[in-house]
Amino acid sequence: MKNLALIGTGNLGTAIIEGILKDKSLNPSNIYATRNHIEKIGHLAEKGVNTLNNNVLAAKKSDVILLCVKPYKVREVLTELKPVLTPEKLVISVATGISIADMEAVTGKEQVLFRAMPNTAASVEEAITCICGNSENEDNKREVSQIFDHIGKTVFISEELMDAATVIGACGIAYVLRFIRAMIQGGIEIGFDAQTAATLVSQTVKGAAQLLIENGLHPEQEIDKVTTPKGCTIAGLNEMEHQGFSSSLIKGIKASYEKIGK
């Protein structure tokens, strides 16, 4: 593993590091994690990670630099790091709305730059991370994907789809959780206590997702397996559709996407 610097090690940066450290073949001493309040990442230091509050030093010692700062800080941090950047270093940003061109305006076009959009399921190693960059070099792409493979699955997309990826992958967590909450409320209304309803719903949702992942079928094909003629499943589904279930979800996705563009 090459040396990796995480600049701004908050919740996401910590999740990435902890995912990497579960691979016992990797050495924590290859990781440099920065944070203004360094005491907040003391638990990483205890695991052998180099923790410091000097972004430039971390970047200087590393081959791959992961920017986990807020979008409004990206240009400032890149300007700070520019004196120690070289074309051989990979720079990855997870900031929403900051384009490759925005970063190139600071670093120059010779710098290898990538954008990555994971979601909060990184903390349980089930994230989906969408990646794009200004390099088509397969070694570079492999290095970037390997970082995020530690916290889930990765997919390369064109940069023009990164806003859409934010909506489906990142905002989508909230959509699914709201759906789960509604199912739990419905379960309580038909007789379950809250804890039992939550257990039933959470496992049902997990199972439904796993069916699609493992079987590779369209959702409707799995739905057909549980909708018998005149049955209770189709009655419930039709009532949901009469109330605008699918339509409201699609409209919500479009509203989130339009908000990003403003």
N, C-alpha and C positions, 0 to 999 in steps of 0.2 A: 504493500500500500504506500502510495506517495504521501508526503506531508499535506495535511488538510487544515486550512484555517477557517473557522466559523466566526464571522464578524457580526457581533450582536447576538449572543447566545441566549435567546429567550426560550419560550415554550417549544417552538418548532426546531430551533437549533439543538436544544437539549434532546428532543425526541430523535433527531437524526443521529446524534452522537451515541445515544443509548442503543439505537438500532445497530449501529456499526459495531459497538463493543460486544454485542451478543455473538459476533463472529470471533471466536477465541483465537483464530489464526492471525488476527490483526492486533497491532501494538498500539495501545492508547497514547504512547509517547509520540506517535506520529500526528497527533491531533492538537491543534492550538485553538483554544476557545476564548473569545474576548467578550467582556461585558463591563460597563462602567462600574457597576456595583459588583465587584468580583466575588464578594462573599456569597452572592446568590447562586454561584455555580461551584461552591466548595465541594459539593458531593461528586462533581466530575473530577476535581483534583484528587479526591480520595481514590478514584479508580485509575489514576495514572495519567489523566489528560493534563496537558499544559494549559493552565488558566492564567490569563493576564488581562490588563486593561489598556494595552498598547496595540492598536490595530495595525500600525505600520510594521512593528516587529513581528507580529503573527504572520502577516502577509509576506514579509521578507523571507521567513523561514519555511514557507509553504509553496507547494507546486500547484495546488488547487485552492481557490479562495471562494468561499460561499458567503454571499452577502445576505444576512437574515435581518436586515434593518428595515425600518418603515420606508415606504416609497419616497417620502419627502427628504429622506436622509441619504438616498443612494448616490446622487450626484456629489454631495458633500464628502461622503466616505471615499468615493472613487477618486476625487481630487486629492484627498489626503493620501491615498495609496499609490497614486500615479508614479511617484519617484521610484518605487520599488517594483513596479509591474514590468514584466518582460513578455515578449510574444510567446514564450514557452509556457507561461503560467496560464491556467484556465480560471476564468472568473465566471461565477454563476450567481445570478440574482433570483431571489424568490419574491421580489416586490411586485405587487399588482400594478399594472398600468405603466411601468417603466420599460420602454422598448429597447431593442438592441441599438437602434439609431441614437436614442437618448444617451446610452452608455458610451457608444462610440464617439459621441461629441466630446466626451471627457478623456477617454483613453486613447482614441485614435482607432482606425479601422484594422490596424495590424494586430490588435489585441484579440485573443480568442475569448468570445463572450457567449454565454448561454443564459437563457431564462428557464426557470422551473416553477411549476405551480402544483405543489402538493396540497393535501387537505389535512384537517385535524386528526384524521384516523391514523396519522403518523405515530401518535402516541401508543397505539396498539398494533403497530406494524401492518396496517391494512390500508394505507393511503394509496391513492392513485395519483401519480405525478406526471403531468404533461410537460414536455421539454421541447425547446427550439433553440437554435443558435446560429451564429454567423460562420460556423465551420462545418464542413461535410466530412472532415477527417474521421474515419471510423474509430481510430484509437481514442480521439477526443470524446466522441459520442459514447463510447464504451465506458470511459472513465466517469463521465457524468452520470450515466444510467446506473452504474454500480453503486454510487453513493446513495441514490434514492431507492434502489432495489432493497436496501436494508430496512426500509420502512414501508414496503408494499410493492406495488407494481408500477412500471413506467411505460410511457408511450411517447414517441416523437411525433410532433405535429408541426404544421406551418405556423409562423408567428401570427398571421392574421386570424388564427383560431384561438389565440391565447385568452382573449376576453371571454369567448364562449366556453373555453375550458374552465375558466374561473367560475362561471355560473354553474356548469354541470358538476364539476368536481368539488369545488370549495363551497359555494352556496348550496349545492345539492345536499350536502350533509344536513343542513338545517331543514331543507324540504322533507327529507326522509324522516328526520327526528320529529317534525311536526305531524307527519302521517302516523308515526308510531304513537305519539302522544294521543292522537285522536282515537286510534285503535284501543289503547289502554282505557280511555274514558268510556268507549263503547263497551268494553269488556266489564268494566265496573257496573255499568248500567244494566247489564244482563245477568249480574250475580256474583262476579268474582271480586275478591278483595284486591286492593291496588297492587300489592306485591306479586300476587299470583298472576294477575292480568299482565303486569310488566314482563314477567318471566315468559309467559306464553307468547306474547306479542314479539318480544325481542328475538326469541328463538325461531319463531315463524318467519320473521323478516330475514334473519340470517339464512335460514333454510331455503327460502325463495331465491335469494341472491345466489346461493351456492348451486342451486339447480341450473340457473342460467349459465354460470361460470363453467360448470363441469359438463353439462349436456350440450351447450352451445346452441340452444334452440331459441326461437323468438318467444317472447313472453306469452303471446296468444296460444302457442302450442302447449305450454305448460298449463295455461288457464283452461284449455279445452279438456285437460285430464281430470279436472275437478268440477266441471260444470255439467251436471247431468240434466236431462230434460225435466222441466217442471221442478227443478231442485232449489234448495235454499241458496246455493252459491250464486246462480244466475239471477235469482230474485234480488239479492243484495247488490250485485254488480250493476244491474239495470237501474235500481233506485239511485245508486251513487252517480251514474251517468246522467239520469234525469235531473239530478241536483247540480250538475256541472263539474263533476270530479275531474275528469281528464282536461276539460276545457280550462278550468281555473288553474290547474297546474301548468299547462302550457302558457297561459297568460302571465303567470307569475315568473316563469323562466324568462319570457320576453321582457318583462318589466325590469328584472335584475340586469339583463344584458343592456337594455337601453340606458339604465342608470350608470353603468360603467362608462358608456360612451359620452356622458355629459361632462 
